Amino acid sequence: MRPILEIKPLLENAPGKITITMHQKPDADAMGASLALYHYLLQKGHTVQVISPTNFPDFLKWMPGCDRVINFEADQAFALEALKDTRILFCLDFNTFRRTHQLAPHLEQLNCVKALIDHHQEPDPAFDYGISNTAAAATAQLIYEFIVAMGDSALINGDIARCIYAGTMTDTGSFRFASTSAAVHRMVADLMDRGLEHEPIHHSIYDNYLENRFRFIGYVLQNRFEVFYDYNTAMIAIPHKDIKRFDLKTGDTEGLVNYPLAIQGIRLAALIIGWENDVKLSFRSKGDFDVNRFARRYFQGGGHKNAAGGHSQDSLADTVERFKQAIRENKDLLK
């Protein structure tokens, strides 16, 4: 994989068709990074299309340009037509095509230049150009740095600034995680100097839920929450019937995995959700316990050292038992 800045001649020459995509069920960083790059490349004169493998949360629909994002899961024919004649494919906030779910085989078969901009560990060697910087707080931060390094900081307008801020703010836990470097604060200061108003973004993301989500959170904390003090671990396991009972939408479980980490002494938190076709797992940790390795070893997943995810084709009950066995095997590391 060649350094991402070596793609500059391809972007400076004759404008072409560029497609941007992200991981399934995109969060604010995936969507923010994609739309920031979208608005930048439009200003460079390119024809640009953003394709999401699936739907995305309602609380992200304020983002400028999201109304032009194609949902592959909802309209495959339209998305596949949009992929035709793609000259450059930008893959953001994921580093292995399987994270794009049913879109993956179509991306792998594309005969085009493939570029990666991401901050997760252990990228696949399937990209022509790219950056996979695990020290970065967010992929949105990497998009900002890419635009600046391209010599185009003057093109960072209000739409780009809002998208970059939203992605970085959420992936840093509102700037409280260890990944929040001095460079992140300098970036935000630059965006604010350019006119960014940050308060409406916080309201749009964090103050934009329906009542049923809060009823759901109270219910699962009371009924689906287990603490394993011998292993400094806490787990929330949610059956699909709870999702249906509270009529949850995409994004309504966002952030729930962080609740157990507020308990004194807890080093590993897991959120295990039984969806219709499989079981999704989210992991968060404190200190040196590496959930990226944990997710890769036990649940076909990965991510960051302190934030990762995985999945299981077993039943929810069997997946929970596998998780319990896994923490027993890692007892010494969790102390």
N, C-alpha and C positions, 0 to 999 in steps of 0.2 A: 504494500500500500504506500503510494507516494504521498508526501506532505500535502495537506489540503490547499496550501497557497499555490502549489504548482498547477492548480486548475485555472489560475487567473487568465492565461491566454485564451482558454476556451470560453471564458465569460466576457472577455474584452473584444473578441473577434465578432464575426457576424452573429446577430441574435438568433437563437434557436428555441426549440421546444424543451422545456424543463419541467419535470415532475418532482414533487416533494411528497414524501410519505413519512409516517411515524408508526409507532407500535399500536397494537389494538387497544381499545378502551383508553384513548389518549388522555393524559392528565394536562394540567396547565402548562407544564414545561414542554411537553411534546407539541401541544397545539400552539403555544406561544412562540417556540422556536421556529416551527414550520411557517406560521403566518408572518413572523418578522422577516424570515428569509424570502418569503413570497413577495412582500411589499418592496424589499430591496431589489430583487431581481426584475420586478416589473419596471422599476426606475432605470434599470440597465437596458431596457428595451426588449427583454425576452418574453416569450409566450410561456406562462407559468400556470400549472395546475397543482392543487394540493388534494391528495387522496388519503382519507383515513380508512384503515381496514374495517372499522366498526363505527358505531355512533359514539358520541362524546357527551359529557354532562351538560345539562341545561345552564349551569352557572358559568359556563365558558362561552355561551352564545353571544355575549356582548363583544367579543373580540373582533376587531375590524378585519373583515375578509372571511369570517367563519361561514357566512351564508353562501360562499362560493366553494366550500370544501365538499368534495364528493364522498359520500359514505359507500364504500365498496360493498359492505354487507347488504345494504338496502337496495343498491342499484348496480349490480355487477356489470351488466351490459354497457351502461353509460361509462363506468369507470374503465373498463377494458378498452373502450373506444378512445377514451382520453389518454390512455397509455401508449397508443400507437404513435410511432415516429418520435418517441421521446429521445432526445439527444443526450441529456444528462439526467440521471436519477439521483436526487439527494435523499439520503436515508438519515433521519434525525431521531435521536433519543432512543435508539436501539442498535445493537451490533450483531444480530443474527436474524436472518430473514424469518425464521419460525415465529418470531415475536409479532409478525404481521398476520398471523393466523391464516385464513383462506386466501389472502392476497399473496402469500409467500411464493408459491410456484410461478405465478405470473411475473413477479419481480425478478426471480432467478433466471427466467427465460428471456428477459429483455436483452436485446443486443444494443447496448448503449454504454456510455461512461457511467460508472456507479461511484458515488461519493458518500462518505460517512462523516457525520459530525455528531459526536456522542461522548458521554462521560462514564460509561459502564465498563466493567472489567472484562478482559479476555474477548476481544472482538474476533469475529470470523474473518479469515483471509479472503473475503469475496469481493473486496472493494478496490477500485483503481486508485482513488485518492481518498484521503481522510485524516481525521484526527480523533483519537479516543483518549481523552485526557481525564483520568479518574480523579485528579485533584480539582477539577472544575466543579463549582457548586451546582451548575445546571447547564443543560444544552443551550438554553437561551443565552447564558453568559458567553458560550463559545460562539454563538452567532454574532453577538455584539463584537467580540474580539476579531472575528473573521472579517466583518465589514470594515472595522478600523484598519486591520492589517492590509486589506485590499486598497487602502487609501481613499475610502469612500465615507468617512465619518460624516461628511456634510449631507449625506443622503439619509441619515437617521432622523426620520420625521416623527410626528406624534404617534402614528399608527405603529411604527416599529418600536418606539420607546415603550408604549403600553404593553405590547406583546412580550418584549424582553423582560420588563419588570414583573409581569404576572408570572412568567415561568420561573424566574429566579427567586422571587418572593416565596412561592409555594414550595419549591424544591429545597429551600434553606429553612423551612419551618418558620417563616416570617423572620429570617435572618438570625435564628438562634443556633443552628447546627454548626458543628466544627468546620464545615466546608465554607462557611461565610468568611472569606479572606478579606484583607484590606483592598484587594483588587475589586472585589464585589462592591464594597462601599464606594470606591472611587467611580465605578461604573454607574451606580445609582445616582451619585452626585452629578455626574456628567448628564445623565438622562434628565435629572431635575433642572439642571442649568438650561437644558433645551426646552423646558416648559412642561415636563411630565408632572401630572397631578396624581399622586399615589393613593390618596384616600378613597376615591371612587372605585379603584381596582380592588382594594380590600373589601369594600362593601359588596361589590358584585360577586366576589368569590366566597366570602365567609358569612355574609348576611343575606343569603339568597335561597334559603331552603324552605321547604314546606313543613307544616306541623308534624306530619307523619314520621319524618326522619327523627325528630327528637323523641317521639313516643317509642320508636324502634330502638334508639340508643339506650333509653332507660330500660326497656324490656330486656335487651341482650346483656346489659351489664348486670342485671338482676338474675337472669336465668341461664345465660350461655357463657359465663365467665368463670374460669378456673385458675387458681394460683398454685404453683408447685414450688413451695419455698425451698425444698431440698435441692432444687435445680435452678433457683433464682429465675424462674420462668413463669409467665402468665399466658393464657390462651383464651381466645374467644372463638367458639365454633358455632356456626350459624347454619341450620338446615334451610333448604330451599323453601319450605313451608313458611318460614318467618319472612323471607323476602316477599312472598306472595301476600301474606297476611297484612303487611304494612305497605304494600303497593310501592315498593322502592323502584327508583329509576337509576340509570347509570350515574355514578358519582355520589350516591347517597351513603355509601359505606366509606367514602374517602376520609382518611384521617383516623378512623376507628382503631386501627392497629396501634396508634400512639398512646391511647388511654392507659394501657397496663404499665407502660414505662414510667408513669408518674408514681407508681408504688415504690416505696423505699426498698432498695435491695434488688429489684428486678433488673436483670441484664438482658433477657430475651423476651420479646413479645411476639405472639403469633395470632394472626387473624385467618381463620379457615372457614371458607364459605362454600356451601354446596349449591352450585348453580344447576341448571337443567341438564347439561351434558357432561360436566366435569366439576372438579373441586379446585378452587383457586386458593392459594396461600400467600399471605404477605408476612414478612418478618422485619422486625426492627430490633436493634441491639444497642447497648451502651458499651463503651470501652473497647477491649480487644477482641471480643467475640465476633468472628467473621461470618455474617449471615449469607454473604455471597457464596462462600465455600459450602456452608451448611445447605443452602438451597440447591446448589449444583449436585451435591453428594446424594441427597435424599429425595429431592422433588423436582428434578429436571428443570431447574430454574437458574437464577443468578441475579446479579445487580451490583450493588455497592457493598462495602465492608459492613456498614451499619444499616442498610436498607436493601432488601431484596424480595424476590417473589418466586413462586413456583406453582406447579399444578399437579394434579393426580387424577387418574382415571378410575381409581378405586371409589368405593362408597365413602360418604362423609365419616361414618363410624370407623371404617378401616383406615382411612387417612389419619384420623385423630390418633388411633392406636400406633400407627407408624411414627407419628410425631412424638408421641410419648416415649417410644422405644429410642428414637433419635436423641432426645434430650438425656435419656439415661446413658447412652453411649458417649455423650459429651459432658457428663457430669463434672469432670475435673476442669474442663475449659470454662464452664459456667460458674465455677466458684470464684 
